[in-house]
């Protein structure tokens, strides 16, 4: 009886250590994969991870944004986000993609319009 219990315990120990080794290897592989992806994104100049706030004007066709600060023109990757604001002065929170000269609008607020006399 003792021999059977010892063999069962040894077998259970081997199986659990094997499972633990596979889990540890799998999680380190996914961490390495995530790390290489984040390094690749930052080195290739893709879209910024943190949204930036820009002030400017939405074009009349709703597909471009012109910065009020430096008159830089950006293509809007998601024009549905600015629907109804064509030609308006706005402040957008967006992710920039300098390589494509493009922004992805996260949120939009109208700028205060000065009253004309």
C-alpha positions in Angstrom: 0.0 0.0 0.0 2.9 2.4 0.8 4.5 1.6 -2.5 1.3 2.5 -4.4 0.9 5.8 -2.5 4.6 6.7 -3.1 4.3 6.0 -6.9 1.0 8.0 -7.1 2.6 10.9 -5.2 5.7 10.8 -7.5 3.5 10.7 -10.6 1.4 13.6 -9.4 4.5 15.6 -8.6 5.9 15.0 -12.1 2.7 15.9 -13.9 2.2 19.1 -11.8 5.8 20.2 -12.4 5.4 19.6 -16.2 2.3 21.7 -16.3 3.9 24.5 -14.3 6.9 24.5 -16.7 4.6 24.7 -19.7 2.6 27.6 -18.1 5.8 29.5 -17.2 7.2 29.1 -20.7 3.9 30.2 -22.3 3.6 33.3 -20.2 7.2 34.4 -20.8 6.7 33.9 -24.6 3.6 36.1 -24.5 5.4 38.7 -22.5 8.3 38.7 -25.0 5.8 39.0 -27.9 4.1 42.0 -26.2 7.4 43.6 -25.5 8.6 43.2 -29.1 5.3 44.6 -30.4 5.5 47.7 -28.2 9.1 48.3 -29.2 8.2 47.9 -32.8 5.4 50.4 -32.5 7.5 53.0 -30.8 10.5 52.6 -33.1 8.5 52.7 -36.4 6.8 56.0 -35.5 3.2 54.6 -35.5 0.3 56.4 -33.8 0.9 57.9 -30.4 -0.1 55.7 -27.5 -1.5 58.7 -25.6 -4.1 60.9 -27.1 -3.1 64.5 -27.7 -5.4 67.6 -27.7 -5.4 69.8 -30.8 -7.3 72.9 -31.6 -8.3 73.8 -35.1 -10.9 73.5 -37.8 -12.6 70.6 -39.5 -12.6 71.0 -43.3 -15.8 71.5 -45.2 -15.7 67.9 -46.5 -15.1 66.5 -42.9 -12.1 64.5 -44.0 -9.2 66.8 -42.8 -8.4 68.7 -39.7 -6.3 71.9 -39.9 -4.4 72.9 -36.7 -5.0 76.4 -35.6 -1.6 76.6 -34.1 0.6 75.9 -37.1 -1.9 75.4 -39.9 -0.8 71.7 -40.3 -3.3 69.6 -42.1 -4.1 66.1 -40.9 -6.2 63.4 -42.6 -9.0 62.2 -40.3 -8.9 58.3 -40.2 -12.5 58.1 -38.7 -14.5 60.9 -40.3 -17.7 59.6 -38.7 -16.4 60.9 -35.4 -16.6 64.5 -36.6 -19.9 64.2 -38.4 -21.9 67.4 -38.0 -18.9 69.6 -37.3 -17.8 70.3 -40.9 -16.3 73.8 -41.1 -16.4 74.3 -37.3 -13.6 75.4 -34.9 -13.1 72.5 -32.5 -10.8 71.0 -30.0 -10.1 67.3 -30.6 -8.5 64.6 -28.5 -6.8 62.3 -31.0 -4.1 59.8 -31.6 -1.5 61.1 -34.1 0.2 59.0 -36.8 3.0 61.3 -38.0 4.2 58.7 -40.6 0.8 58.8 -42.4 0.0 62.5 -41.4 -3.2 61.2 -40.0 -5.2 61.5 -36.7 -7.8 59.1 -35.2 -10.3 61.3 -33.3 -11.2 60.1 -29.8 -13.4 63.0 -28.7 -14.4 66.4 -30.0 -15.6 69.6 -28.3 -16.8 72.8 -30.0 -14.7 75.9 -29.5 -16.5 79.0 -28.2 -17.5 81.2 -31.1 -17.1 85.0 -30.7 -20.2 86.9 -31.2 -20.1 89.1 -34.3 -21.3 92.7 -33.8 
